[in-house]
């Protein structure tokens, strides 16, 4: 006997796989049939086999703040999230629109600042932005591109409408999970995968390498590319080494690089070898002790001077984080309108910027109904979910907002969509989000699907791996 699908309940939420209780969406029909054909023991075996495969691949992340910052396997559920191609196309169009506008915004902020002079965005909002880098003013990155690799977090509301929850432009992580999850799922449901016409994701490393090589200085015929990692103790080190291996390029730490006569070289057993393009997974603060934090032991002294002179390309560009500040996020619809003269294809979640007095007052008066976020935190940290918080926790956040209003935004608690997970011998709904990945090169490539994160704890809205969430493979299917 297969999984108990018949008693599945959507419970009033928009469900990614079911139209209503136990009635699958057309794109998911083949998968549901297969799940019902498999016995509970077979499904449990496949789930365990998938987890074992991911364990053998070494797909881990570090949980900082715990006593030992131990490495953990990223939890994985074998029921994929399925998105019909007709639903995916407007997402892809909207993501291309968004990153195009954000790139123009970043370039403008570090040059003419037209958007500030014309009063679309308050200048003080940018001046007070922790990710704004005065050191980047006047820099012209290769091809005028700042945000080469983006991860845009999307949620689906109770009506099935996608919204952008936040933009990740500095060093978005998680794409390695997308690629490895897909490898596992192809072996888990081989009889479903092919007939479902799932769009491939395996080409991402090639697309990434092609984009990076396109950033090399004009006089370089065969660019040398490297991935710059903070080292083995970084929570995303697996991904850094994975992508370097998949692209066939060098993985380096700051101590492996040196600047000389404006060029950047890697120390090797054969002597110095010039590096033309660096995919950096190090935050701006630690990139160059001569330009940013002088106490950084992770970066490369002088690399910003080499970058400024066009001797090496950096992806993503230093300073691009000004566009993923959560307070700046609230202005993205205006940014799209200003630079492209278009309305956003994918809307924002309504946002109250506590820096604004009226917004702040609303947040303080309705904190029991809102999600409050620190503008520069990630991973589910620095966040209060008002309806689920205690009176003490809400009071603590009220004081934090009053002490530093620029650092907080408020958003309504949305009815996040759900997708089924395996829970024993049945399937149950859990809340999900979606992080598609976008590469901005000579054209814009959007990885079909992306990383679906799932709140494995029943009723939880927090999908971050550091907060107990897991992941699913995401299938964009052509019918």
NUKOLFI-589248 format. One record per atom (N, C-alpha, C, CB): residue in one letter; x, y, z. Coordinates in steps of 0.2 Angstrom, whole numbers, plus 5000, padded with zeros to 4 digits. Atoms other than C-alpha are relative to their C-alpha. Glycine has a CB too. Example, Ala and Ser with C-alpha at 12.3 -4.5 7.8 and 13.67 -1.06 7.14 Angstrom:
REM NUKOLFI-589248
a500449945000;a506249785039;a500450065000;a499550005006;s499649944999;s506849955036;s499650055003;s500250024993;
This chain:
REM NUKOLFI-589248
x500449945000;x500050005000;x500450065000;x499550005006;x499649945001;x500750174995;x499850055006;x499950034994;x500149954995;x500750335005;x499250025000;x500450074998;x500749994999;x499050395012;x499950074997;x499850005007;x500149945003;x498650534999;x499350025001;x500249994992;x500749985000;x496750525001;x499850045005;x499649935000;x500249964994;x496750605018;x500450065000;x500149965006;x499649945000;x497950745013;x499550065000;x500450014993;x500449944999;x497250915018;x500450074999;x499750005007;x499649945001;x497751085011;x499950055005;x499750034993;x500149964994;x496951165026;x500050084999;x500549995005;x500149935001;x496551335018;x500650034997;x499850035006;x499449975003;x498351365011;x500049984993;x500649975004;x499950025007;x498851374993;x500549945000;x500350064996;x499650065000;x499651204990;x500349994993;x499649945001;x499650005006;x501051184977;x499849934996;x500750005001;x500150065004;x500451004972;x499349985000;x500449945004;x500750025000;x498650994976;x499550064999;x499849965007;x500549955002;x497151094969;x499650015007;x499649994994;x500450014993;x496151044985;x500249945003;x499250014998;x499850064996;x496150904997;x500049944995;x499549995005;x499850065004;x496950754988;x499950004993;x499549945003;x500149995007;x496650824971;x500650034997;x499350044998;x499349975003;x498350844962;x499950054994;x500449944998;x500049955006;x498750984950;x500249964994;x500550065002;x499850045006;x498950924932;x500749985000;x499750044994;x499250015001;x500850944932;x500249955005;x500350075001;x499850054994;x500950834948;x499749934999;x499950035006;x500450065000;x499750694943;x500449944999;x499550014994;x499550065001;x501150574936;x500349985007;x500450014994;x499650014994;x502150594952;x499549975006;x500350065003;x500550034995;x500650564963;x499849934999;x499450055001;x500250075002;x500150414954;x500649955002;x499949994992;x499450044999;x501950344956;x500149995008;x500650034997;x500050004993;x501950384975;x499549955003;x499950075003;x500550054998;x500350284977;x500149934998;x499350034997;x499850065002;x501050144968;x500549965004;x500250004992;x499450034995;x502550124980;x499749995007;x500550055000;x500250014994;x502350044996;x500350055005;x500249925002;x499849964995;x502650135012;x500849985001;x499750005007;x499350024998;x504250035015;x500550024994;x500049925000;x499649985006;x504850074997;x500250075000;x499749984993;x499949935000;x504650254999;x500550025006;x499350045002;x499649994995;x505450255016;x500849984998;x499849965007;x499350025002;x506950155008;x500350064995;x499949944996;x499849955005;x507050284994;x500250075004;x499550024995;x499849944996;x507050435007;x500749985003;x499550015005;x499450024996;x508450345017;x500650004995;x499949945004;x499550015005;x509450305001;x500250074997;x499749964994;x499849935002;x509350494996;x500450035005;x499350044998;x499649974994;x509950545013;x500749985000;x499649995006;x499350035000;x511350425012;x500450034994;x500049925000;x499649985005;x511850484995;x500250075001;x499650004993;x499849944998;x511850665001;x500650005005;x499450045002;x499550014995;x512850615016;x500749994997;x499849955005;x499450025003;x514150535005;x500350054995;x499949934995;x499849955004;x514250684994;x500350065004;x499450034996;x499749954996;x514750785009;x499650075001;x500750014999;x500349935000;x513350915008;x499850025007;x499349994995;x500149984993;x513450995025;x499950085000;x500549975004;x499949934998;x513251165033;x500250015007;x499350044998;x499849994993;x513951235049;x499450045004;x500750035001;x500549964996;x512751295063;x500450045005;x499549955003;x499749954995;x513551445071;x499650025006;x500350064996;x500349984994;x513151495088;x499849945004;x499350034998;x500150064996;x512951315094;x500749995003;x499849944996;x499450004996;x514251255106;x500649984996;x499949945005;x499450025004;x515351165093;x500050024993;x500049935000;x500149985007;x514751245077;x500049944995;x500550064998;x499950075003;x514551065071;x499750004993;x499649955004;x500250015007;x514351015053;x499349965000;x500549974995;x500650035000;x512550955049;x499849984992;x499450035003;x500250025007;x511850865033;x499350044999;x499849935000;x500649965002;x510550985025;x499449954999;x500150044994;x500650045000;x508850895028;x499750004993;x499550015005;x500250015007;x508050835011;x499449965000;x500549984996;x500750045001;x506250775007;x500049994993;x499450055002;x499950025007;x506150674991;x499450014996;x500149925000;x500549985004;x504450734986;x500250074997;x499350015004;x499849935003;x504950874973;x499450055000;x500249994993;x500549955001;x504051034972;x500050014992;x500250075003;x500249995008;x503251054954;x499750064998;x499649944998;x500249935002;x503051214945;x499949994992;x500550065001;x500250005007;x502151214928;x500350054996;x499250004999;x499649965004;x503051294914;x499650074999;x500249974993;x500449945001;x501651414912;x500050055006;x499249994998;x499949964994;x501851474930;x500750035000;x499949965006;x499349984999;x503751484928;x500250064995;x500449944998;x499849955005;x503851594912;x499950085003;x499550004994;x500149944998;x503151754921;x500550015006;x499450025003;x499550004995;x504351714936;x500750024997;x500149945004;x499449985003;x505851714924;x500050074997;x500149944994;x500049935003;x505351874915;x500050055006;x499350014996;x500049964994;x505051954932;x500750015003;x499549985005;x499450004998;x506751904938;x500550044996;x500349935002;x499649975004;x507651964923;x499950085000;x499949984992;x500249934999;x506752134925;x500350035006;x499250015000;x499749984993;x507252144943;x500750015000;x499749955005;x499349995000;x509052114941;x500350054996;x500449934999;x499849955005;x509252224926;x499950075004;x499550004994;x500149934997;x508452374936;x500550015006;x499350005003;x499649994994;x509452334952;x500850014998;x500049935004;x499449985002;x511052334942;x500150074998;x500249954994;x500049935002;x510652504934;x500050045007;x499450024996;x500049964994;x510252564952;x500750005003;x499549975005;x499350004997;x511952504959;x500550054996;x500349935000;x499649965004;x512852584944;x499950085001;x500049984993;x500249934999;x511952744947;x500250035007;x499250014999;x499849984993;x512252754966;x500750015000;x499849945005;x499349994999;x514152744963;x500250044994;x500349934999;x499849955005;x514152874949;x499550065001;x499949974993;x500349945000;x512853004945;x499550015006;x499650014994;x500550004995;x511552964959;x499450044998;x500350035006;x500649965003;x510153024948;x499449985004;x499849984993;x500650024997;x508852924958;x499950035007;x500049925001;x500049974994;x509353014974;x499950084998;x500750005004;x500149935002;x509453184965;x499250024998;x500450024995;x500749995003;x507653164958;x499549985006;x499949964994;x500550014995;x506953114975;x499649945001;x499650065001;x500350065001;x506452944971;x500249965007;x500249954994;x499850034994;x507452874986;x500450055004;x500649944998;x499749954996;x507952975001;x500849995000;x499750005007;x499350015000;x509853005000;x500349985007;x500450074999;x499850024994;x510052975019;x499949935001;x499650045006;x500150085000;x509352795016;x500749974998;x499449984996;x499450035002;x510952765006;x500650015004;x500150024992;x499449984996;x512152865016;x500049955007;x500050075002;x500150044993;x511552755032;x500049934998;x499450025003;x500050075002;x511652595022;x500749975002;x499849994993;x499450034998;x512952475030;x500449974994;x499949955005;x499750035006;x513252395013;x500250054995;x499649954997;x499749955004;x513652565004;x500750015001;x499650065000;x499349994999;x515452575000;x500350064996;x500349934997;x499849945003;x516152744997;x500749984996;x500250055005;x499450025004;x517752654990;x499849984993;x500449945004;x500250035007;x516752594975;x499750064996;x499549955001;x500349945004;x516152774970;x500550014994;x500050065004;x499649985006;x516752804952;x500349934996;x500550045001;x499750075003;x517252614948;x499549984995;x500049955006;x500350035006;x516752544931;x500149935000;x500250044994;x499950085000;x516552354933;x500049984993;x499549975004;x500150025007;x516752254917;x499349994998;x500449935000;x500650015004;x515352264905;x499450045004;x499749935000;x500449964996;x514552384918;x499549965004;x499550044995;x500450054996;x513852234928;x500350005007;x500049934997;x499850014993;x513852234947;x499849945003;x499750065004;x500350064997;x512652094952;x500149944995;x499350015002;x499950055005;x513351944942;x499649945002;x500749984999;x500450064997;x512551804953;x499550035005;x500549955003;x500549984995;x510951834962;x499649945002;x499550064997;x500550054998;x509751734972;x499550045003;x500449955006;x500649964998;x508051814974;x499549955003;x499750034994;x500550044997;x506951734987;x499350024999;x500150015008;x500749995002;x505151714982;x499549965005;x499949984993;x500550044996;x503551664992;x499450004996;x499950035007;x500650015003;x501851614986;x499550015005;x499949944996;x500549984995;x500351694995;x499449954999;x499850074999;x500650044999;x498651614999;x499650004993;x499650025005;x500350005007;x498051664981;x500449974995;x499850074999;x499650035006;x499451574972;x500550054997;x499649974996;x499649955003;x500351744968;x500750005003;x499650075001;x499349994998;x502251754969;x500150075002;x500549974995;x499749944998;x503051894978;x500849995002;x499650035007;x499350004998;x504851944981;x500150015007;x500450054995;x499949994993;x505351924999;x500650045001;x500049935004;x499449964999;x507151984998;x500549984994;x500349985006;x499550015005;x508552004986;x500749985003;x500150074995;x499350014997;x510251924989;x500550014994;x500049925002;x499549985006;x511652004978;x500750005002;x499850074998;x499350004998;x513151994989;x500449934998;x500150025007;x499750075001;x513551804990;x499549955001;x500649995004;x500650054998;x511951704988;x500349934999;x499550014994;x499850074999;x512251524993;x499449954998;x500349985007;x500650055001;x511251364990;x500049964993;x499450035002;x500150035006;x511451324972;x500349934999;x500350044994;x499750075000;x512551174975;x499549955003;x500649995005;x500550054998;x511051094984;x499549994995;x499650035006;x500550015005;x509951124969;x500349954995;x500050074996;x499750055005;x511251024958;x500049935003;x500750034998;x500050074997;x511450884970;x499449975002;x500450015007;x500750024999;x509650874975;x499749974993;x499550055002;x500350025007;x509250854956;x500449934999;x500250054995;x499650065002;x510650714954;x499749945004;x500750015002;x500350064996;x509850614969;x499349994997;x500050035007;x500750015002;x508050644963;x499949964993;x499650064999;x500050045007;x508450574945;x500049935001;x500550034996;x500050074999;x508850414953;x499549975005;x500749985003;x500550024995;x507450414966;x499449994996;x499950065005;x500650015004;x506050434953;x500150004993;x499550055002;x499850005007;x506750384936;x499449994996;x500549944999;x500550015005;x505150324929;x499550065000;x499649945003;x500449945000;x504350494933;x500450064997;x499850025007;x499649945002;x505750614929;x500050014992;x500749995002;x500049995007;x505850584910;x499450024997;x500349944997;x500649995002;x504050574906;x499750075002;x499549955002;x500249944998;x503750734916;x500350064997;x500150015008;x499749955004;x504850834905;x500350065004;x499550034994;x499749964995;x505850914919;x500550044997;x500249975006;x499449965003;x506951064913;x500649995004;x499850075000;x499450024996;x508751024917;x500350065003;x500549984995;x499649944996;x509851124929;x500849985000;x499850005007;x499350035000;x511451024926;x500550054997;x500149944997;x499649955004;x512151164914;x500250065004;x499650024994;x499949944996;x512251294928;x500850015001;x499749995007;x499349985000;x514151274931;x500350024994;x500449935002;x499749975006;x514551294913;x499750074998;x499749954994;x500349935001;x513351444912;x500450055005;x499350005002;x499749964996;x514251514927;x500750014998;x500149975007;x499349995003;x516051484920;x500050054994;x500349934998;x500049965006;x515551564903;x499950075002;x499449984996;x500149934998;x514851714912;x500650035003;x499450005005;x499449974997;x516451734923;x500550014995;x500249955005;x499549995005;x517551714908;x499950064996;x500149944995;x500249945004;x516651854899;x500250075004;x499350004999;x499849944996;x517251974913;x500750025000;x499849995007;x499349995001;x519051954909;x500250064996;x500349944997;x499849945003;x520052104904;x500149984992;x500750025002;x500150015007;x519952124885;x500749974997;x499950074996;x499450035003;x521852084882;x500149935001;x500650045002;x499950074998;x521651914889;x499649954996;x499849995008;x500350045004;x521251774877;x499749945003;x500549984994;x500250064996;x521151624889;x500050025007;x500449944998;x500049974993;x520551694906;x500149945005;x499350035001;x499950054994;x521051604922;x499550035005;x500850015002;x500549994995;x519651594934;x500149975007;x499349984997;x500050034993;x519651564953;x499450015004;x500750025003;x500549994995;x518451544967;x500350015006;x499549935001;x499749984994;x518951634982;x499649995006;x500250085000;x500450034994;x518351554999;x500450035006;x500049935000;x499749984993;x518651615017;x500349945003;x499450025004;x499750064998;x519151435020;x499549955003;x500550025006;x500450064998;x518551265027;x499550015006;x500549955002;x500449994995;x517751345042;x499450044998;x500450035006;x500549965002;x516551445032;x499449954999;x500150044993;x500650055000;x514751375033;x499849984993;x499450045002;x500150025006;x514651365014;x500649984996;x499750064996;x499450025004;x516351295010;x499949944996;x500549985006;x500150065004;x515651135003;x499850034993;x499449965002;x500349975007;x514751244989;x500650034997;x499550055002;x499549975003;x516351344986;x500549954996;x500550045005;x499650055003;x517351184983;x499749964994;x500349955005;x500450035005;x515951104973;x500050044994;x499349995003;x500049965006;x515751244961;x500750014997;x499750075002;x499349995003;x517651264958;x500149934997;x500550015006;x499850075004;x517751074954;x499549994994;x499849955005;x500550005006;x516151084943;x500350044994;x499350025002;x499749965006;x516951224933;x500749994998;x500050085003;x499350025002;x518651154933;x500550065001;x500049984993;x499649954998;x519451304941;x500350005007;x499650074999;x499650004994;x520651344955;x499550035006;x500650044999;x500349984994;x519951354973;x500550035004;x499649955004;x499549974996;x520951484983;x499750035006;x500350054995;x500149954994;x521051575000;x500450064999;x500149965006;x499649945001;x521651745002;x500849995001;x499850055006;x499350014999;x523351685008;x500349974994;x500149965006;x499750035006;x523551594991;x500150054994;x499549954997;x500049945005;x523451764981;x500550055002;x499350024999;x499549954998;x524651904980;x499950054994;x500749985000;x500049955005;x524552074970;x500750024998;x499550065002;x499449985002;x526052124960;x500050044993;x500549944999;x500049965006;x526252264947;x499250014998;x500449984995;x500749995001;x524352284948;x499649934998;x499950044994;x500350065002;x524052104943;x499949955006;x500449964995;x500150044995;x523351964954;x500349934998;x499349995002;x499750065002;x524351804955;x499849955006;x500850005000;x500150054995;x524051634964;x500749965001;x499549954997;x499450044998;x525451544973;x499949934998;x500250015007;x500050075002;x525751374965;x500649975001;x499749994993;x499450045000;x527051234966;x500450024994;x499949935000;x499649985006;x527551304949;x500250075000;x499649984993;x499949925000;x527751484954;x499350035000;x500550024995;x500649965000;x526551624952;x499649994993;x500250085001;x500550015006;x525051604940;x499550065000;x499749934999;x500449945000;x524051754935;x499349985000;x500150054994;x500850025000;x522151754939;x499750064997;x499849995008;x500349945004;x521051864928;x499350015003;x499949984993;x500649994997;x519351834936;x499949965006;x499449974995;x500150034993;x518851794954;x499350005002;x500450045005;x500750014997;x517151724960;x500150005007;x499649944997;x499950004993;x517251784977;x499549985005;x500350085002;x500550024995;x516351714992;x500250035007;x499949925000;x499849964994;x517051835004;x499750075000;x500850015000;x500349944999;x516151985011;x500450064998;x499650015007;x499649945001;x516652165006;x500550015006;x499650064999;x499649984994;x517252195024;x500749975000;x499749985006;x499450044999;x518552055023;x500449994993;x499949945003;x499750025007;x519052065004;x500750035000;x499650034995;x499449975000;x520552185006;x500150055006;x500050054993;x499849974994;x521352245022;x500250074999;x500549975004;x499849935002;x522052405013;x499450044998;x500549994994;x500549965002;x520352455007;x499450005005;x499749984994;x500650004996;x519052395020;x500349985007;x499649944998;x499750024993;x519452305037;x500749995000;x499649955003;x499350015000;x521252325041;x500249935004;x500450065003;x499950064996;x521152175053;x499849934996;x499750005007;x500250065003;x520552055040;x500649954998;x499650024993;x499450055001;x521651895038;x499749964994;x500149965006;x500350045005;x520451825024;x500150024993;x499349995001;x499949975006;x520751945010;x500750004997;x499750075000;x499450005004;x522051994998;x500250085000;x499949984992;x499749935000;x523052165001;x500150024993;x500650005004;x499949975006;x522952274986;x499549984994;x500749994998;x500550035006;x521552174976;x499550064998;x499749945003;x500449955002;x520452324976;x500350054995;x499750045006;x499649965005;x521752434967;x500049964994;x500750025003;x500050045007;x521952294954;x499350004997;x500249935002;x500750005003;x520052284952;x499950074997;x499549995006;x500149935002;x519952474951;x500350024993;x500250055005;x499649995006;x521252474937;x499849954994;x500849995002;x500250055006;x520452334927;x500449954999;x499950044994;x499650055001;x521752214930;x499849935002;x500750015004;x500350064998;x520652084938;x499350025001;x500349975007;x500750004999;x518752054938;x499849975006;x499649984994;x500350034994;x517752024954;x499349994999;x500250045006;x500750025001;x516051934954;x499849975007;x499849964994;x500349945001;x515051994963;x500450065001;x499350015003;x499649944999;x515652174962;x500050025007;x499850054995;x500049974993;x516152254979;x499550064999;x500750025002;x500549945000;x514752374984;x499349984998;x500350064996;x500650015003;x513352284976;x499549985006;x500049944995;x500550014995;x512552244993;x499650065002;x500449985006;x500449954999;x511852414993;x499349994998;x500350074997;x500650015003;x510452344983;x499649945004;x500149984993;x500450054996;x509952204995;x500050015007;x500449934999;x500249984993;x509852305011;x499250005000;x500250075001;x500750014999;x508052265017;x499650065000;x499849955006;x500449945000;x507552445019;x500050034992;x500450055004;x500049985007;x508152485001;x499549954996;x500749994997;x500450055004;x507152324995;x499350035000;x499949945004;x500749975001;x505552424999;x499950054995;x499850045007;x500149955006;x505952544985;x500149974994;x500550065002;x499850035006;x506352414972;x499450014995;x500149935001;x500549985005;x504652444963;x500150074997;x499350005003;x499949945002;x505052624962;x500750004996;x500150055005;x499350015004;x506852574956;x499849984993;x500549965004;x500250025006;x506052474942;x499750054996;x499649935001;x500349955004;x504952614937;x500450054997;x499450035004;x499549945002;x506352744937;x500449984994;x500450025006;x499550025005;x507552644927;x499849974993;x500649965003;x500350035006;x506452544915;x499450024998;x500049925002;x500749985002;x504852634915;x499549944999;x500050044994;x500450065000;x503952474919;x499749995007;x500449934997;x500350024993;x502852404933;x500349935001;x499250005000;x499750074998;x503652254943;x499549954997;x500150005007;x500350065002;x503152094935;x499849955007;x500449964995;x500150044994;x503352004952;x500050065006;x500649955002;x500149944995;x502752124967;x500449985006;x499350005002;x499750004993;x503652154983;x499449985005;x500350065002;x500550004994;x502852105000;x499950075003;x500349945005;x500049944996;x502152255008;x500550015005;x499250015002;x499549994996;x503452335018;x500050065004;x500749994997;x500049934996;x503552465032;x500750015002;x499549995007;x499349984998;x505252545034;x500050045006;x500350044994;x500049964994;x505552595052;x500450065000;x500249955005;x499749935001;x506652735047;x499550054999;x500649994994;x500649955002;x505052825041;x499650005007;x499649984994;x500449994994;x504152895056;x499349975000;x500050075002;x500650035001;x502452845050;x500049925000;x499650034994;x499950085000;x502952665046;x500249975007;x500549984994;x499850034994;x503852645062;x499450005005;x500650055003;x500550004995;x502352695072;x499549954999;x499650075000;x500550055001;x501252575063;x500349935002;x499950004992;x499750064998;x502552435066;x500049995008;x500750004998;x500050004992;x502652475085;x499349985002;x500250075003;x500750014998;x500752475086;x499749934998;x499550064998;x500350065003;x500452315076;x500649945001;x499850014993;x499450055000;x502052215081;x499849935001;x500550025005;x500350074998;x500952065087;x499749974993;x499550015005;x500350025006;x500352055069;x500549994994;x499450044998;x499549995005;x501952085059;x500649955001;x500250074999;x499350035000;x503651995054;x500450065000;x500149954994;x499549955000;x505052115059;x500749974999;x499950045008;x499350035002;x506752095052;x500550055000;x500049974992;x499449955000;x508452175054;x500250004993;x500649975005;x499949995008;x508952245037;x500649974998;x500150074999;x499450035003;x510652165036;x500249935003;x500650045002;x500050074998;x510351995044;x499849954995;x499749995007;x500350055005;x510051835035;x500049935004;x500549994994;x500150074997;x509751645039;x499550005005;x500749995003;x500550004995;x508251685049;x500250035007;x499849935001;x499849964994;x509251785062;x499750075000;x500749995001;x500249934999;x508751955069;x499350014997;x500450044996;x500650005003;x506951915065;x499549985006;x499949954994;x500550014996;x505351925075;x499349984996;x499850055005;x500650015003;x503751835070;x499450015005;x499949924997;x500549974994;x502451935080;x499549965002;x499750064997;x500650054998;x500951815080;x500349945004;x499649984995;x499850064996;x502051675087;x500550025005;x500449964995;x499649984995;x503151775098;x499750015007;x500450074998;x500349994993;x502951795117;x500050085001;x500549975005;x500049934998;x502551965125;x500750035001;x499550015006;x499349974999;x504351985131;x500450004994;x500349955005;x499650005006;x505051945114;x499850064996;x499949944996;x500249945004;x503952085106;x500250065004;x499249995000;x499849944996;x504352205120;x500850014999;x499949995007;x499349995001;x506252175117;x500150034993;x500349935000;x499949975007;x506052215098;x499750075000;x499649954995;x500249935000;x505052365102;x500650055002;x499450015005;x499449964998;x506552435111;x500650004995;x500349975007;x499550015006;x507752375097;x499850054995;x500149934997;x500349955006;x506652475084;x500150075002;x499349984998;x499949934998;x506652635095;x500750025000;x499650005007;x499349984999;x508552625098;x500350014993;x500349955004;x499750005007;x508952595079;x499549994995;x500649955000;x500650015005;x507452625068;x500349984993;x499650065000;x499750025007;x508552615052;x500149934999;x500650044999;x499850075000;x508952435056;x499549954999;x500449995006;x500550055000;x507252365055;x499450024995;x499750005007;x500650005004;x505752335043;x499549965003;x500249984993;x500650044998;x504052265046;x499649984994;x499550035005;x500450035006;x503052155034;x499449965003;x500449954996;x500550054998;x501352065036;x500249935000;x499450014996;x499950075000;x501251885041;x499649974994;x499849975007;x500450035006;x500851805024;x499849935001;x500450014994;x500250075000;x499951645022;x500449964994;x499349994998;x499550035004;x501451555014;x499749944997;x500749985003;x500350065003;x501051415001;x500449945004;x500250004993;x499850064997;x501351235006;x500249954995;x499649975006;x499950065005;x502051074998;x500049945005;x500650014996;x500050064996;x501850895004;x500749985002;x499649954997;x499450034999;x503250815013;x499849935003;x500450045006;x500150064997;x503450635019;x500050005008;x500549944997;x500050004993;x502950615037;x499749935002;x499550065003;x500250074998;x502950435042;x499749964994;x499550005006;x500350045006;x501750335031;x499550054997;x499649945003;x500549955003;x500750495026;x500450064997;x499550025005;x499749945002;x501050655017;x499750065004;x500050014992;x500249944997;x500850825026;x500250064997;x500149995008;x499849935003;x500951005020;x500550045005;x499450044999;x499649964996;x502351115026;x500250064995;x500749965001;x499949945004;x502751295021;x500750004996;x500050065005;x499449995005;x504051335007;x500150074998;x499949954994;x499849945004;x504951474999;x500449974994;x500450055004;x499650025006;x505951474983;x500650054998;x499549994994;x499549965002;x507651544978;x500349984993;x500650005006;x499750005006;x507951554960;x500750034999;x499650024994;x499349975001;x509751594954;x500150034993;x500649955001;x499949965007;x510151724940;x500750024999;x499550065001;x499349985002;x511751744931;x499950064995;x500449944997;x500149945004;x511951914923;x500750014996;x499950075004;x499449995004;x513251914909;x499850044993;x500349934998;x500249975007;x513051954890;x499350004999;x500449974994;x500750014999;x511351894893;x499849985007;x499749954994;x500250024993;x510351844908;x499749935000;x499450055003;x500250074999;x510151664913;x499749995006;x500649954999;x500450024994;x508851604925;x500049925001;x499350035000;x500050084999;x509151424932;x499349985001;x500449995007;x500750024999;x507451334930;x499949975007;x499949954994;x500250024993;x506751314947;x500350035006;x500149925000;x499649974995;x508051344960;x499949965006;x499750075002;x500050044994;x508151294978;x499350025004;x500650035005;x500650004996;x506451254987;x500349995007;x499549964998;x499850014993;x506751275006;x499349995003;x500450065003;x500650024997;x505451195017;x500150005008;x499849934998;x500150004993;x504951225035;x499849935003;x499650055003;x500250064999;x505051045041;x499649995006;x500649955001;x500450004994;x504251085058;x499350024999;x500450055005;x500749995002;x502351075057;x499850075003;x499649955003;x500249934998;x501651255057;x500550055000;x499750005007;x499549955000;x503351345056;x500050034993;x500749965001;x499949965006;x503651485044;x500750014998;x499650075001;x499249985001;x505551485045;x500349944996;x500350015007;x499750055004;x506351385031;x500749995000;x499750014993;x499350005000;x508151425034;x500349945003;x500350065004;x499750064998;x509251275036;x500350015007;x500649984996;x499749994993;x510051355052;x499550005005;x500450075000;x500550004996;x508351365059;x499549945000;x499650064999;x500350065000;x507851185056;x499649984994;x499550005006;x500350015006;x507251195038;x500449954996;x499950064996;x499750055004;x507651075024;x499950024993;x499749935001;x500149985007;x507551075005;x499749944996;x500750014997;x500350045005;x506750994990;x500250024993;x499250015000;x499849995007;x507150974972;x499450044997;x500149934996;x500549965003;x506151094961;x500049984993;x500150085001;x500150025007;x505451034945;x499650054996;x499749934999;x500449965005;x504951154931;x499849954994;x500450074998;x500250055004;x503951044920;x499650034994;x499549955003;x500349985007;x503451064901;x499549954999;x500550014995;x500650055001;x501750984897;x499850014993;x499450015005;
